[in-house]
Amino acid sequence: MAKKSKTAFVCNECGADYTKWAGQCNACGTWNSLSEVRLGAEHTDSRAANFTDAQTGYAGAAGAGKVQKLSEIDLSELPRIPTNAGEMDRVLGGGLVPGSVVLIGGHPGAGKSTILLQTLCHLARQMPALYITGEESLQQVAMRAKRLGLPADDLQMLSETEVERICLAARDVKPRVMVVDSIQVMHMSDVQSAPGSVAQVRESAAYLTRYAKQTGTALILVGHVTKDGSLAGPKVLEHIIDCSILLEGTHDSRFRTLRAHKNRFGAVNELGVFAMTEQGLKEVSNPSAIFLQRAEEVAAGSVVTSVWEGTRPLLVELQALVDDSSLGNPRRVAVGLDQNRLNMLLAVLHRHGGVLVGDQDVFINVVGGVKVMETSADLTLLLSVVSSFRNRVLPRDLMVFGEVGLAGEIRPVPHGQERLREAAKHGFRKAIVPAANRLKSDIEGMEIMAVKTLAEALSAIEMS
């Protein structure tokens, strides 16, 4: 039995702590933001207190407390565990790292449980793997595996929601990879709050992370998302884990994108693309071909750009619709782009391009549900707006990228050479790029128009 633990009430907004609950935080003034958090407890069960593998002696990041000089630290890289899915390995930075904790989130029905079940069924044929299900019964998981045609002979399953029992069971199985589905239904016996609360999620994640670090187990936690699309649970959960990835996708599309938001072992904002099929999620090795499935006759306002996602370029189509506004305040709608940046770029277009759309409704959409987070699509956005406003169709084989400054200058973007070569590989024969991104040697079969100002870019599309 565990001793009674001390508790405190912590504000979810500013982090201030109190000895008792109150309706309002005195530090930041936020209402109903205090949540109960357990400060600590002494376990009498030695099995639950120490998870170190006696056979391997692995203690991970939480193991030895020996002081060492920086030059004496062993720099040998930990061997990664391939997941049998190239797109997932890309997002993770090359595979799962022993002792790491990965949090995967997504909307209900996105395919979190499906992709993890596929991954563990294949990994179980090479190493011990354990799948913990807290939301579904073992029969439900087995039915899904049978429907997807997965090898189910080697994967070990456990239906449990109490964290202490999970760690004790895993201590006997000694898995190299373990999935907990999901962290919101897990609970600890000595935390006096309901599963899914701030205290339970925080303490359960910390307890499981300690087990993973001390035994060298690659741990994958499944998390739910809130209505606004952010990961549910306390903010401290992002600091406990090593990698946070989000599986995104709309119900009307069979494609899913896997994006890393935090990764201590690889690149951030790396993107992986999957397709939902009857046999589960299948990786898409050439995502540019999917997002460029354009109509045979391209309409005005459609322009292709190249965005950089992690370690590779991705070709996407931007569409603009400019129409007369019947309202006093014309609408500005951007889907997949920052709306504040849209307003700023429209002001630059008027000041330095001589094109006034102040009395027009402007709608911008990135085809395929891709979210463009970088500034390389600035010039593409403005040229698509001008194309729609003047009802002039731009060439189908034209690709544009470049950052637009407030003075109307076209600034260079990173990895310009790779973007151009990706476009040439998909059949594009014309490109409008910043002058600083012009290649020293031209690409065979591609006409590259280098521009320094927005006025030069507008003149280039008039001649194209």
N, C-alpha and C positions, 0 to 999 in steps of 0.2 A: 504494500500500500504506500502511496505517496503522501508526504506531509502536506499540510495545508499551506498553500502558496500565498504570498502577499500580492495584492493587486493595486493597480493605479488606473487612473482615467486620463487618457491622452487625447489631445485635440487632433483630429485628422487633418486640419488645415495648417496650423502653425507648429504643432509638436509640443505645446505646453502641457504639463502633467499636473494632476490634482489628486488629492487623497480621497475625494468623494465625487460622485456625479453631480453635475449641474447642467441646467438647460442651456446656458450660454458660456462660451469661453471668455474669461476676463482679459486675456492677452490680445486676441484678434477680434473679439466681438461676434464671432460666428455662432449661430444657434444650432442646437442639436448635433454638435460635432464631437462630443466626448464619447470615447469608447473604452471599455474595460480591457486592460492588458495585464497579463500575468508577469510579475517581476522575476519569479524564480521558485524552484521547488527542489528538494533533495529526494532522490529516488533511492529506495532501499534495495531495489532489484538490480543487481550488478549487471545482469544481462542487458537491461534496457539502458544502463548508464554508459556502457562502453561497447562499441560495435567493432573495434579494430579486429581485422582478420588475423587470427593467430598464425595461419599458414603463410600468408604473404607478408604480414607485417606492415601493410600499406596503411598510412595514416593521413595521407592527403594533405590538404592545406591546414587542417586542424590538428595535425599530429605532433611532430617533434617540436620542442621549444628551445632547441639548441641555437645559440647565437653564432652566426657565421659571417665572414667577410663577403662582400659582394662578389669579389673575384674568385672565391672558392665555391660558389654555388654551381651545382651541376647543371649544365645547359642542354643536356640531352633531351630532345623533344619527346613528349609522351606519345606513344603510338595511338593514332585515332582509330575509331571503330567505324568502318563504312556501313551505311544504312541500307545499301542495295538500291538507293534512289539517288541518281546523280544530282537532281535539282535540290533535294533536301541537303545532300552533302555540300553543295555550293553555298546554301544559305548558312549552314552551320560552320563553314570555314574549312571543310575537308572531312567532316565526319564527327562522331561523338567523341569527346575527350573523357577518359576515365576519371571519375570523381567530380565531373561537372554536373550542374543542375540546369536543365533547359525547361523553360515555361512556354507552352504553346497555347495561344488563345484563338478565339474565333466565335462567330455567331452560331447559334444552334442550327445544325444541318450543314455546316460548312464542310465537314469531313474530317474533323480532328480525330475522332475515335477510329475512323476507317483507315486513315493513313498510318496511325500508330500501330493498329492491329496488323496491317500489311507489313510494316517494318519489323515488328517483333517476331512475326511468324517466320520470316526469312532469317533473322538474326539467331533465332533459337536453334536453327540447324547447325550453327557454328559455335555457339557459346551458350551458357545458361542465361535464360531470360525469364523475367517474371512480369506479368500484367495484373495490376491491381484494379479491379472495377468496383466503384462505390455507388454508381448510379444505375447500372444495369445488372441483371442477374447473369450467372455463368451460362445459362441456357441461351439468353439473348445474344451474348457475344459469340457463342459457338454457332448459332444459326447464321450470324453475319459472316463468320469465317467460311462456313460451308457454302453460302450463297456466292461469295467472292472466289471460291475455289482455292483457298489458301492452305498451305501445309500446316496441319494442326497437331502433328504427332509429338513435337518437342517443346512447344510453348507451355509454360506452367502458369496457371491461373489462380487467383485468389479474390474472393468477394469479401471485402472488409472495409470498414470506415474508421476504426480506431487506430491511430497512428502507432501507439506502442505495440499493439499486436502485429501490425504490418512489419515493423522493424525486427521483431522477434522471429517472425516467420521467414523474413528475408535473410536473417542471420543463419538459419539452418540451410536455406537453399543456396546462398552465396551467388546471386545473379550478377552478371557483369553489366546488364542493362535492365532497368526497372521503370515501368510506367505506372503512374498514379492518376486515375481518371475518376473524379477530378478533385482538385485541392479544396473546392468549395464545400464538399460533403464530408471532408475529413474532420475528425475531432480528437481532442485529448481529454482523458478522463478527469484530470485535475484542473481543467479550465472551466469555470462556471459561466458558460455562455453557450448559445445555440450554434450548431454547425453553420458555417458561412459567415459568421460575425467577424469583425475585425480581429478580435483576440484569438479566435480559433484558427483563422486562416494564417495569421502571423506565426503563432506558436507551432502549428502543424508543419508549416513550410520550414521553419527553423530546425525543428526536430528531424525532419526527413533530410534536410541539407546536411546536418551533422552526420547522419548515417552515411550519406553518399561520400562525404569528404574522408571519413575515417576508414571506409572499406574500399574506396576506389570504384564504386558503382556509378555508372552513368545513369542519372535519374532524370526522367521526363515527367513534368507536371502538366496536367491539363487545366486550363482556367477558362472561366466564362467571361463574356464581355457585357458591359452595361448598355443602356439604350443609346448613349452617344458614341458607342464604338470603342470606348476605352476598356482596359482590362479591369475586371472587378477585383476588389480586395484592397488592403491598405497599400499606401505608396511605398512602405518599407519593403514590400515583397520584391520590388524591382532591384533593391540593393542586395537582397539575400541571394538571388539567383545569378548564374553566370551568363545566361543567354535567354533573350526574350524574343519569340517569333510569333507572328500573327498570320493566321490563315484566313484570307478574305475571298469573297465571291458572292455574287447576287444569285437569287433563286431562279432568275430567268436565263442564267448563263451556266454552261457546263464547265467553264474554266475557273480555276482557283489559283490565286497568287499567294505565295508564301514569302513573307518579308521579315527580315531581322531588324529589330529596333535596338537591341543591345546585344553585343557579343564580345566577350573577353578573349575569344580564341579565333576571331576572324573579322571580316569586313562588316560594317554596319550598312543597313539599307540594301543589302544583297537581295535579289529577287529570284524566286523560283516559280515556275508555272506548271500547273497540273491540269489534267482534263478528267472530269468525273464520267466514268463509264460504268457499264454493268459489272465489270470486273474490278471496280474500285477506282482509285485515283491513279492515273497513268501520267508519267512525267512528259513534258513537252520540251524537247531539246532545242527547238528553233522557234522561240516565242514571237519573233518579229514577223514571221510568215502568218501567224494567227491574227495579230493586230492589224495587219495590212490587207485583210480581205475586203477590198474596196469594191464599189459598184463598177460595172463596165463603163458607165458614163459618169465621170466625176463632176459633181456640182460645184457651183461657185462657193467659195469659203472653205474648201477642203485643201489642206496642206499637210505634208508629212514632215516630221522632225525626228531627230535622233536624240534620245535621252540616255544618260549613263546610269545604269543600275548596278551598283556594287563593283563588279569587275568586267562588265561587258556592256556594249551599246544595245539599245533597244529601239527599234523603229516603231513609232506610233503616229496615228493620224489625228490632227486637230481640225475641228469643224467650228465655223463661226456662222452665226445668223444675225444679220443686221436688218432691222425693219422699223418702219415708222411707229412712233409711240403715241398711244392715245391717252397717256397719263401725263400729269404735270411733271412728275419725276420719272424719267426713263429708267427702265429696269436694267440692271447689270447682273447677269447670272453666269457663274463659272463652275463647271462640274469637272473635277480632276485638277483644277488649278486654284491658286490663291486669288480670291476676289479682290482683295486690296491691291494686289499687283496689277490686276486687270484695270482698275480705275486709274492707277498711276500711268500705265502704258498708254491708255487712251488719251490722257492729257499730253504725253510726249508726242503722240501721233498728230494731235492738233497743232501743237507749238512748233514742231520741227518737221512735220510731214505735210502740213497744210490740209489735212483731212479732218473735218469736223463731224463728229457723230454724237454731239451733245444732245440732240433732239431725237435720237434713235435708241430703240431697245437693242441691247447687245447680249447675245447668248453664246457662250463658249463651252465646248464639250470635248473631252479626250475620249476617243473611241476605245471600247474594250474595258472600260472601268479602271484604266491605269491612272494613278495619281502622280502627276509631275511635280517633283519637289525642288528642282533646280531651275536656274535662270536661263538655261540654254534654249528654252522654248519662247523667249520674249519676242524675237524677230518673227518666228513662225506665227505667233498669235496675231501680231499686227498685220502681217501680210494676209492672213486669212480673213481678218476684219475688213481690210481694204478690198479683197476679192469679193466678199459678199456684198459690201456696200456699193460697189460699182457693177455688181452682177457680171464679173469677168472670171471665167474659168481659167485657172492656172494649169500649166502642163502636168500631165499625169506622172511623168518621170522626174519631177522636181522635188528636191529635198532641201530644207532650210533649217539652219540653227544659228544661234548667236544671242548674246546678252545685249540689251538695249539700255544705255545710260540715260540720265535725266537731261543731258545736253544733246541727246540725239545721236551719240556716238555708238558704234557697234563694237562691243568688247569681245575678246576671245574667250573660249570656254575650254576646259581641260579635255584631253583625249580627242582632239579634232581629227587626227589621222585615222584612228580606229572607227570613228563615226562615219567618215567618208567611205572607208573600205567596206563597212557593213552595208551602207546604202548601195554601193556599186555591186555588191554580191547579190542584192535583191533586184537588180535591173534598173536602178535609177541612173539617168544619164546627165542630169543637170543638178547643180547645187549652188545655193547662195550662202556664203559663209563669211565670218569676219576676216578682214585682211590679214590679221596676225595668225589665223589658222590655215592659211594657204600652204599647200604642200610644196616642198622644194622640187619634187618630181611629180608630174601630173599622173593621175590614174587613167589607165587606158580606157577609152570609151566614155569618159565623164568630163563634161564641161563645168569647170569650177569658176564661179563669179565671186570674187573677193570684194567686199564693200567695207567702207570705213564709217559711213553715216547712214542714217535712216533714209535720207533723200536719195542716196545712191541705190539702196535696196529697192525703193519704190520705182526708180527708173529702170532697174534690172528686170522687174516683173512686167513693165510696160513693153520691154523689148523681147521678152521670152515668148 
